[in-house]
Amino acid sequence: MRRLFVAGTETFLLFAVGVVAAYIRFTNEAADEIVSNRGWIKLLLASVVIQVAFYLFDLYDLPAMRSYRQVLTNLAKALGVATVLLMILFYALPMLTLGRGVFLVNLGLAFAVLSLWRLLVSWSSVHPHLGLRERVLILGSGKQAIEIARATLERSNAGFHIIGFADDKPELVGKSLINPSVIGLTDDLYNLVELHEIDRIVVAVEDRRGKLPTGELLNLSLSGRVAVEDCARYYERLTGKISTEMLRPSWLIFSRGHRYTDLAHHVRRLLNVGLAAAGFTATLPIMAEVALALKQGSRGPIYNVQERVGKNGRVFKIIKFRSMRCDAEEESGPVW
């Protein structure tokens, strides 16, 4: 929900910034340019391209954005990529060009406005009283539960607020495990959810045989009020990494991340090839300068060819610019 709210707000902001840029550039003629000449379609298209770039740079993966500095860095990179993509689009289809100077003004305003907006998002993430953070209850009190809490606390801007733990051991109630404490028993799950207004339950019970309140979790999940999530999936979404200690065979068996329809496969392939071709074309002049600098700077080949292993064990070759002297590892051998 929080991700949709951020994306929806940014759609509005990008379009509004485009309208402001048009008024700055065309003044009295802006309304005619936007309405009569269908400038609103061009602005909407530019907004979509920019948001695709945001998606590519994980700006909508809010838990992965660990600091405001990282947000600004990715924001600048995404706008740079969007600039290249829009320039290629405008060159191929001149009728979609935004107008004289509107494009540059739009990008400048977009960076300024979205930087302030993301600052507000980051600020709201560390203030649970604003109601923009999900209230999380961790089911369990073992190592996995504590690691989930620690990872969440280290990422205060991820949009999650740990309310506490629930366990089946009465002697642990009220005890602080890391910072949040055990606030109740699993047998009292319904009341805990109501009392503390829980939005998400993370299941981190290590020994689940006969100890998991399956019926209660199922009813809460089906009610739509509370999201129930396995600790391995939550940890991956939060950190971008997979914890081998939390991983269970069922997580791999029921995961749908590796399944695509034929249509989805071809669309992804087309998108990958298209973006790669656009990136290659845009950076070709830079690569030519790099190649020339390598040739003049030191003896040896301009590039190296190495083998890699891809999907289904297929071996392929990559071509990469040489980044060291040819004799750099002559004495030490290969090192990390």
PyMOL commands that set and color helices and strands:
alter all, ss='L'
color gray80, all
select helices_A, chain A and resi 2-35+39-56+62-64+68-92+94-96+102-125+128-130+143-154+156-158+170-172+186-196+214-223+231-239+249-254+262-297+311-313
alter helices_A, ss='H'
color red, helices_A
select strands_A, chain A and resi 134-139+160-167+182-185+200-203+227-230+303-309+315-321
alter strands_A, ss='S'
color yellow, strands_A
deselect
rebuild
show_as cartoon
